[in-house]
Amino acid sequence: MSRRTIVLFAAISILAIALSACGGGAAGSNTSGAAALNVTITGTEFKFDPATINATPGQTINVTLKNTGSVEHTLVFAPANFKMLVQPGKSDTKSFTAPTAPGTYDIVCDVAGHKEAGMVGKLVVK
């Protein structure tokens, strides 16, 4: 083999190793290794349905909030600095990552008076 062929082969090999080291995981994977959780929550006056989400530590949670109420609602998960605002009759989808520490965490609607009226939920991480 010529010197030029050897250099070209070496360069391609190094490039292949570098690219494989930069590769991400499969689509939908996350730091927990668990598949992403897709959950649809219906918001009405004044509750979330379902009111409890179960997840694994570090799991990606894709939340679709459907507002079937007559006023705007939010879904707030403070530990992840996550907030959705959905107008009446609309829906939206956003994602956040569950905490890595197991536990039960609050989800609330932070529109004035809604939390106090019972619009609360839980994220159970185990």
Beta strands, then each sheet from edge to edge (+ up, - down):
strand 1: 37-44
strand 2: 47-49
strand 3: 52-55
strand 4: 60-67
strand 5: 73-77
strand 6: 82-86
strand 7: 91-97
strand 8: 103-108
strand 9: 120-125
sheet 1: 2+ 1- 4- 7+
sheet 2: 3+ 9+ 8-
sheet 3: 5+ 6-
end
